[in-house]
Amino acid sequence: MAASPNLPELGGYDYEFTGKVPVNCECLVCHLPMKDPVQIVGCGHRLCNICMESLLRRPSPLCPADREPLSREKIFPDSAHRREILDLTVKCPHFGCSWTGELRAVEKHQSECLLKEVQCSNSGCTERLTKKDMTVHESFECSWRKISCEHCQESFVFHEKRKHLEDCQKFPVQCTNKCGLRAIPREKVCLHRFMLTLNVPQLLEVHIRDECLETEVHCEYRNFGCDAMVNNLVSLVKEQSQQIEQLVAQVKEQSQERERLVAQVTEESQQRERLEAQVKELSQQTEQLVPQVKKESQQSEPLAARARRRRRRPNTSCSQVKEESQQSEPLAFSFLHQRPYSNLFR
């Protein structure tokens, strides 16, 4: 709020308060609730700090209430009154906002209030909108917003988009050779134009020369005497056919190698099964021989014991010992030649 040239600068709080402001909280100069109040020693009158500074700049400053002379030495900050004023409740000054709170919190709220009017940050734009609407405006609506070309990625302001696309070297255009392609970058297509001053053709179209399938080229056997002209499509089909034949040969070779590996794995698996069957058969034979071996061993033990006793007797004849030994030999021989123990003597 600006003051006239003959009045001091106003420095109070220009907000809408929810209740009546006490008279002793109002500045004697601006008649607003005092901001940073100061008090005059002696008369005790209070003013805003800014209003007091405006008075002190005059040649002969006087108290606005009692017209007593003022001096800087008679003025001091009134902290108690300052706290009392900051306790007052105010409304948000922005239209449509329903916030109310203590005066000390209003500045923080204003910095966050979505209904505060702000100016567009895009250079060149003078639009002013509420903070909640400005985000959409700056990003999607402002004609001064920065955008990037989807073809060349160059940045420019939105209202220059049409002009940029007319000159963009990456912008897709249609082939002038009528091959059907419509997405050729402009930089690859230089139309057959004639210079106004030199009257000579400019560079040939890069696309027509190097890429267009409808462009006619010399036969690959030109060096052997063939003068025929074929289009790039025929050459491309032939080249791709050769590549396909090479791929088919590779697939066939890999298939044969796979079949060989499968046969090898199958043979090894069958061999493993045969070995497992032999091991199982030998295990069963061993289990069947164990009771028989145990029985024959028990039968041979008494004969062996009798032979040992006869040897210890002095009057035992050699013929008797030999006879008992011969009786035990068949049992031992039968025990040692049972399968699979018979393999030990082969």
Helices and strands as residue ranges (DSSP letters): G 23-25, E 37-40, E 46-48, H 49-56, G 72-74, E 75-77, H 79-86, E 89-91, E 100-102, G 103-105, H 106-112, E 117-119, E 128-130, H 131-136, I 137-141, E 146-148, E 155-157, G 158-160, H 161-167, E 172-173, E 184-185, G 186-188, H 206-210, E 216-218, G 222-224, E 229-231, H 232-312, H 318-336, G 341-345
